[in-house]
Each structure stands twice: as C-alpha cells, then as structure tokens.
Amino acid sequence: MNLWKRRKGFTLEDNIVISVGLFGHSGDSEVWENMDEVTLTKTKEMLDDMHKRKIDMADSIYVINVGGYIGDSTKSEIDYAKSHGKEVYYLEKI
C-alpha cells in the first residue's frame, strides 16, 4: 500500500499521525549531499533525538521498512519504542 494512503487511512481511523520529516536512505539526498562531516553528524544526532521525542508522544510506531530495509537509526528507534512500552507495527512483514 502507498505510504501516503496508509497515513491518510490512519488519520481517518481517528489516529493522530506524527510523521517522519526526512528520509536518510532515500528521497532526501539533496539535504545530505552538500553537508560537511561535522554538520552531517550533528544533523543525524539531532534527528535521532527528535524521532525519540516523537516516540515519547506516541502510543505506537509504524516502521516504514520499504523492501524490508531497516537501517541502524530505525533499529535504535524500534528498540527505544519497545523499551518504553510502545507497540511496533511494520509497513512490510519482517
């Protein structure tokens, strides 16, 4: 199912959707391509922290694992969510 349709579906099912703002592995290459290493590291750390704050506000998380891919940051967020008693759902079966 298309990600945007799924997000709309969650909303129409009376859920508040807190979404990802940037994708590190695809779709947002223009954000990352001209960053120096120090800025890149700081930005990734900031985004990792921001994602965890979003998890703190959520009852559950929905992992966008297109093609079954789950990167290191996402694995860390899944572990964080589980350790805080959050339900974890996946776009694609794992």
Summary of the structure (lengths in Angstrom):
residues: 94
radius of gyration: 14.0
end to end distance: 15.7
largest distance: 42.2
contacts: 198
relative contact order: 0.15
helix: 53%
strand: 9%
